Amino acid sequence: MSNEQGPLNVTLIKYESGLGTPGIMPPQVSSSVQISATPTGGTVTRQVYENNRPSSTQTRELTEESSSAIHSFATELTTLQVHNVPGGPDVFGANTAVMVARGNVPVWGYNPGSGCVVGPDDDQAMFTASAEDKSKFSKLISEIYQTCEAAL
């Protein structure tokens, strides 16, 4: 991913549980991480939620090394296939929605449904992820979180 169109922006939204499962009530947001990374640094902002509302916010600068690592992890994330239909089950099983953008232009996203989006019968024809892709997704999300935690 080149830097021609602005900084790399990565957003992770972590849910308590239930992401991608049909139901009336949407899952509870646990935390969000927003990253804006350039080749020389950037910022990371983490919000912790209570009752689906932000209860605390931390913002810190990223080092060049951390920013480079985020670029690498995000680039690898964009190689994973995701379903083209809005909503759907959480095929990676991580209770995490992800958006990768270059500037304001979305490059890759993973946003399973929450609440009344997909019925049980609709799951039959949906995309499924391989065990290898599930493992890769979990590893990359974990690496991004660890890199951000080191900055916070």
C-alpha positions in Angstrom: 0.0 0.0 0.0 1.6 3.2 -1.1 1.2 6.5 0.7 -0.1 8.3 -2.4 -3.7 8.8 -1.2 -3.0 9.8 2.4 -2.3 8.0 5.6 -3.3 4.4 6.3 -6.3 4.4 8.5 -7.3 1.2 10.4 -10.4 0.9 12.6 -11.0 -2.1 14.8 -14.3 -2.4 16.8 -14.3 -5.2 19.4 -17.6 -6.6 20.5 -18.4 -8.4 23.8 -19.9 -11.4 21.9 -22.7 -12.2 19.4 -21.3 -10.4 16.3 -22.8 -12.0 13.2 -25.6 -13.7 15.1 -29.2 -13.0 14.2 -31.3 -11.4 16.9 -33.2 -8.3 17.9 -30.5 -6.7 20.1 -27.2 -5.8 18.6 -24.0 -7.0 20.4 -22.4 -4.7 22.9 -19.3 -2.8 21.8 -16.3 -3.5 24.1 -13.7 -1.2 22.6 -12.5 0.6 19.4 -9.1 1.4 18.1 -8.5 4.0 15.4 -5.1 4.2 13.8 -3.8 6.8 11.4 -0.3 5.7 10.2 2.2 7.4 7.8 5.6 6.1 6.9 7.2 8.2 9.7 4.7 7.7 12.5 1.0 8.4 13.3 -1.5 8.2 16.1 -3.6 5.5 17.8 -6.8 6.2 19.7 -8.5 3.6 21.9 -11.9 4.0 23.4 -13.3 1.6 26.0 -17.1 1.3 26.1 -19.7 0.8 28.8 -23.3 0.2 27.7 -22.3 0.9 24.1 -21.0 4.3 25.0 -17.4 5.4 25.2 -16.3 5.6 28.9 -12.6 6.4 28.4 -10.4 7.5 25.5 -6.6 7.4 25.1 -4.6 8.9 22.2 -0.9 8.4 21.7 1.7 8.9 19.0 3.0 5.9 17.0 6.7 5.5 16.3 8.0 4.9 12.8 8.7 1.3 13.7 5.1 0.8 15.1 3.6 2.6 12.0 5.6 0.3 9.7 4.4 -2.8 11.6 0.8 -1.6 11.3 1.3 -1.1 7.5 2.6 -4.6 7.2 -0.3 -6.2 9.2 -2.9 -4.2 7.4 -1.5 -5.1 4.0 -1.6 -8.7 5.0 -5.2 -8.4 6.2 -6.3 -7.1 2.8 -5.3 -10.4 1.2 -8.0 -12.2 3.2 -11.3 -12.9 1.3 -14.4 -11.6 2.9 -18.1 -11.9 2.0 -19.5 -9.4 -0.4 -23.0 -9.3 1.1 -23.5 -6.7 3.9 -24.0 -8.4 7.3 -23.7 -12.1 7.6 -22.1 -14.4 10.2 -18.8 -13.7 11.9 -16.8 -16.2 9.8 -13.5 -15.4 11.5 -15.0 -15.8 14.9 -13.1 -12.9 16.5 -16.1 -10.6 17.4 -14.2 -7.8 15.7 -15.2 -5.5 12.8 -12.3 -4.0 10.7 -12.0 -1.2 8.2 -8.7 -0.5 6.3 -8.7 2.8 4.3 -6.1 4.9 2.5 -7.0 8.4 3.4 -10.8 8.5 3.2 -11.0 5.7 0.6 -11.9 2.2 2.0 -9.5 -0.5 0.8 -10.8 -3.5 2.7 -13.4 -4.2 5.4 -14.9 -6.9 7.5 -18.1 -6.1 9.2 -20.4 -9.0 10.1 -24.0 -8.3 10.8 -25.3 -7.4 14.2 -28.8 -7.6 15.4 -31.6 -8.2 12.8 -29.5 -8.5 9.7 -29.4 -12.1 8.6 -31.8 -15.0 9.4 -30.6 -18.6 10.1 -31.6 -19.7 6.6 -29.5 -17.0 5.0 -26.4 -18.5 6.5 -26.5 -21.5 4.2 -25.3 -19.6 1.1 -22.8 -17.3 2.9 -19.1 -17.3 2.5 -17.1 -19.4 5.0 -13.4 -18.9 6.0 -10.9 -21.7 6.0 -9.1 -22.6 9.3 -6.0 -21.1 7.9 -7.7 -17.8 7.2 -9.4 -17.7 10.6 -6.0 -18.2 12.2 -4.3 -15.6 10.0 -7.1 -13.1 10.8 -6.8 -13.7 14.6 -3.0 -13.4 14.5 -3.0 -10.2 12.5 -5.7 -8.6 14.7 -3.7 -9.6 17.8 -0.5 -8.2 16.3 -2.3 -4.8 15.6 -3.7 -4.7 19.1 -0.3 -5.5 20.7 1.4 -2.8 18.6 -1.2 -0.3 19.7 -1.0 -1.4 23.3 2.7 -0.8 23.3 2.1 2.8 22.2 -0.7 3.4 24.8 
